[in-house]
Amino acid sequence: MTTVKNITEIKNHRVIVTRHGGPEVLQPMAEDLPEPRSGEVRVRVLAAGISAYDLMHRSSGLLPGTPKPPFTLGEDIVGVVNKLGEGVTTLALGQMVAGATFCLGLGGGYAEFICLPASELVPVPAGVDPVEAVCVVVNYLTAHMAMHHTAQVQRGERILVHGAAGGVGSALLELGKLAGLEMYGTASGYNHEHVSALGATPINYRTEDFVERIRQLTGEGVDVVFDPIGGFRQLWRSNRALRKGGRLVWFGVAAAKQSGLRVIPLTLLMVLLLKLLPVSRQLLLTPDLAKDNAWYRQTLVELLDLLAAGKIKPIVAARIPLAEAARAHELLESGGYAGKVVLVTDT
Ligand SMILES: NC(=O)c1ccc[n+]([C@@H]2O[C@H](COP(=O)([O-])OP(=O)(O)OC[C@H]3O[C@@H](n4cnc5c(N)ncnc54)[C@H](OP(=O)(O)O)[C@@H]3O)[C@@H](O)[C@H]2O)c1
């Protein structure tokens, strides 16, 4: 195995969830550097994404897949290859890479160093900002999966994107613009400029009835609704915003931020009802991003190329130092932002 330089004196700082609770349970700790196993590389993390799921896993142990504390959150990272494990030939020392940590079970990204299988990482093109690159990993992969694999949108179709200024919603609008779609997006008033700039007609879900507004704007309804919000009534109304034969793609429970985890069983109940009811519209679910490594790698490479070419430009809500992860979670909980919140390391 080869190393860039002798770094035995360097410690790995990572942030752990010390117990379930508020943002204050996120605490930095120091430990020896992790060693890559065969087929893995050690990455010096430059940027780590924060997701809505991180808040759920931090605050409660009830969500399936949440480990017992202490554990480290973080499902997407961008960094520099710092040490090669045995047998790794596809990546080089010093190369910038991006990837998700799904293979570790849960998280691991809120750290200065992380070991990941080389097969989970793809090179980041030269000149790309690591913070913008990390926004692409889970959010744009999710958006791409929902739009092109699940909904299979066609040029000229009309779509409604909920949470349109959020991390995944803004990614859907960027990809939707490239796909030549007519777009509508729900967001709070403070985010309408973002939604318009991304090429969609904004609808204020707080002050307007989005089903009525969509009918006024389109007549028959939209071809596809992308719903990462969830909730019994929300999903039903999303279904009502579709034209006959339209597709509803449900892929998240952002409503849990206000309503708590109880929104999950209620959402699943509506999913079941919509599946069972003989309605003239389809409900579609997105498959797990981690299931198909070949799709994941190829699509991530394509998305990073779009970023390098300036064809997509993720909205970075905030760049927050790793040690201040608790502040980043507070920002997500309080809302009022657009795009993705990213942790950065200062090493
Ligand atoms: N299946 C997957 O692979 C996958 C992957 C990533 C994320 N997700 C899901 O997608 C959800 C969104 O993720 P994200 O990263 O985009 O979160 P985010 O950046 O926090 O965005 C969520 C957005 O939801 C909006 N919002 C909240 N309540 C709303 C409502 N009732 N109606 C319309 N908009 C509402 C907020 O908009 P305003 O601030 O404008 O009010 C916010 O911008 C997550 O909760 C997660 O469940 C799923």
The ligand as an SDF file (V2000), in Angstrom:
LIG
                    3D

 48 52  0  0  0  0  0  0  0  0999 V2000
  -35.9760    8.1590   -1.9600 N   0  0  0  0  0  0  0  0  0  0  0  0
  -34.7770    8.7070   -1.9740 C   0  0  0  0  0  0  0  0  0  0  0  0
  -33.8280    8.1410   -2.4950 O   0  0  0  0  0  0  0  0  0  0  0  0
  -34.6170   10.0730   -1.3680 C   0  0  0  0  0  0  0  0  0  0  0  0
  -33.3880   10.7160   -1.4480 C   0  0  0  0  0  0  0  0  0  0  0  0
  -33.2810   12.0200   -0.9400 C   0  0  0  0  0  0  0  0  0  0  0  0
  -34.3760   12.6090   -0.3340 C   0  0  0  0  0  0  0  0  0  0  0  0
  -35.5490   11.9230   -0.2250 N   0  0  0  0  0  0  0  0  0  0  0  0
  -36.7350   12.5190    0.4200 C   0  0  0  0  0  0  0  0  0  0  0  0
  -36.9820   13.7700   -0.1560 O   0  0  0  0  0  0  0  0  0  0  0  0
  -37.3390   14.6850    0.8780 C   0  0  0  0  0  0  0  0  0  0  0  0
  -36.8230   16.0390    0.4870 C   0  0  0  0  0  0  0  0  0  0  0  0
  -35.4020   16.0160    0.5400 O   0  0  0  0  0  0  0  0  0  0  0  0
  -34.5910   17.3380    0.3040 P   0  0  0  0  0  0  0  0  0  0  0  0
  -33.1670   17.0010    0.5080 O   0  0  0  0  0  0  0  0  0  0  0  0
  -35.0010   17.9790   -0.9630 O   0  0  0  0  0  0  0  0  0  0  0  0
  -35.1170   18.2080    1.5310 O   0  0  0  0  0  0  0  0  0  0  0  0
  -35.0500   19.7730    1.7420 P   0  0  0  0  0  0  0  0  0  0  0  0
  -33.8830   20.3250    0.9990 O   0  0  0  0  0  0  0  0  0  0  0  0
  -35.1770   20.0110    3.1960 O   0  0  0  0  0  0  0  0  0  0  0  0
  -36.3410   20.3050    0.9770 O   0  0  0  0  0  0  0  0  0  0  0  0
  -37.6160   20.0160    1.4170 C   0  0  0  0  0  0  0  0  0  0  0  0
  -38.4970   21.1210    0.9060 C   0  0  0  0  0  0  0  0  0  0  0  0
  -39.8050   20.7960    1.2480 O   0  0  0  0  0  0  0  0  0  0  0  0
  -40.5350   21.9790    1.2870 C   0  0  0  0  0  0  0  0  0  0  0  0
  -41.7510   21.7020    2.0370 N   0  0  0  0  0  0  0  0  0  0  0  0
  -41.9070   21.3810    3.3220 C   0  0  0  0  0  0  0  0  0  0  0  0
  -43.2130   21.1200    3.5570 N   0  0  0  0  0  0  0  0  0  0  0  0
  -43.8650   21.2660    2.3680 C   0  0  0  0  0  0  0  0  0  0  0  0
  -45.1930   21.1160    1.9350 C   0  0  0  0  0  0  0  0  0  0  0  0
  -46.1580   20.7720    2.7940 N   0  0  0  0  0  0  0  0  0  0  0  0
  -45.5020   21.3290    0.6290 N   0  0  0  0  0  0  0  0  0  0  0  0
  -44.5530   21.6880   -0.2570 C   0  0  0  0  0  0  0  0  0  0  0  0
  -43.2560   21.8510    0.1090 N   0  0  0  0  0  0  0  0  0  0  0  0
  -42.9400   21.6370    1.3990 C   0  0  0  0  0  0  0  0  0  0  0  0
  -39.6180   23.0490    1.8370 C   0  0  0  0  0  0  0  0  0  0  0  0
  -39.8880   24.1630    1.0480 O   0  0  0  0  0  0  0  0  0  0  0  0
  -40.0010   25.6840    1.5450 P   0  0  0  0  0  0  0  0  0  0  0  0
  -38.7670   25.9820    2.3950 O   0  0  0  0  0  0  0  0  0  0  0  0
  -40.0120   26.4290    0.2610 O   0  0  0  0  0  0  0  0  0  0  0  0
  -41.2680   25.7550    2.3390 O   0  0  0  0  0  0  0  0  0  0  0  0
  -38.2360   22.4870    1.5070 C   0  0  0  0  0  0  0  0  0  0  0  0
  -37.5990   23.2480    0.5020 O   0  0  0  0  0  0  0  0  0  0  0  0
  -36.7110   14.1590    2.1560 C   0  0  0  0  0  0  0  0  0  0  0  0
  -37.5130   14.4490    3.2550 O   0  0  0  0  0  0  0  0  0  0  0  0
  -36.6050   12.6800    1.9160 C   0  0  0  0  0  0  0  0  0  0  0  0
  -37.7250   12.0690    2.5350 O   0  0  0  0  0  0  0  0  0  0  0  0
  -35.6810   10.6800   -0.7420 C   0  0  0  0  0  0  0  0  0  0  0  0
  1  2  1  0
  2  3  2  0
  2  4  1  0
  4  5  1  0
  4 48  2  0
  5  6  2  0
  6  7  1  0
  7  8  2  0
  8  9  1  0
  8 48  1  0
  9 10  1  0
  9 46  1  0
 10 11  1  0
 11 12  1  0
 11 44  1  0
 12 13  1  0
 13 14  1  0
 14 15  2  0
 14 16  1  0
 14 17  1  0
 17 18  1  0
 18 19  2  0
 18 20  1  0
 18 21  1  0
 21 22  1  0
 22 23  1  0
 23 24  1  0
 23 42  1  0
 24 25  1  0
 25 26  1  0
 25 36  1  0
 26 27  1  0
 26 35  1  0
 27 28  2  0
 28 29  1  0
 29 30  1  0
 29 35  2  0
 30 31  1  0
 30 32  2  0
 32 33  1  0
 33 34  2  0
 34 35  1  0
 36 37  1  0
 36 42  1  0
 37 38  1  0
 38 39  2  0
 38 40  1  0
 38 41  1  0
 42 43  1  0
 44 45  1  0
 44 46  1  0
 46 47  1  0
M  CHG  2   8   1  16  -1
M  END
$$$$
